[in-house]
Amino acid sequence: MEPAAWPGVFREGRDLFTVNARPGISVYGERRVDRDGVEYRGWDPFRSKLAALLLRGPAPAVPARVERVLYLGASHGTTVSHVSDLWPSASIFAVEKSPASFAPLLALARERANLLPLLADAQLPERYQADVGLAEVLYQDVAQRSQAAIFAENARACLAPGGLGLLMLKIRSVTQRLPSAQVVRDARREIEAAGLPIRGEIPLAPFSREHVALVTGGPRTPSSAR
């Protein structure tokens, strides 16, 4: 087991792993392996866009100190469980608006003290801004058409200057009509207009087709809301 490019991520051959914060327990049926007394959880890139991003690379630079993570679109908790492994001492605010998905997310949070689920709409960050404060990492994986606008609003409200933003752009959730390249260009333009520098654009195929990861920095200037 060798350290990967991202802190807290490990590789064995082509496979990614995180150190299991809850040894003996799988979250979504992932395999667990023991190496020198440490239990690792396999991280499936076909089920997690963040794992796909780390395999497609280059891996984005992570702030030196991560105390808060805002995760938009946590669903049942597949990827956010690995984020919980990555930063065990950080507060992971997991936003999900579907009550059906929120139930298993809440159950997962009962086993992971650093996971803080929020039943909320990511389009309305003002409703959880006071709880989250400023996060060093903003991660978004939602299916609304206005994905770039949602990301920009949450970055203005909750992403610390110098932080890391990761938008998993679901192209066909934006539109079925326009070419993929145009959808990505439009999203980049909207994000940059919000004062967020684009640091990378990484297609996630073959793991997630018609998905592109946009990597940003934090806002250049603090929001007046802060």
Order of alpha helices (4+ residues) and beta strands (2+ residues): beta-beta-beta-beta-beta-alpha-beta-alpha-beta-alpha-beta-alpha-beta-alpha-beta-alpha-alpha-beta-beta
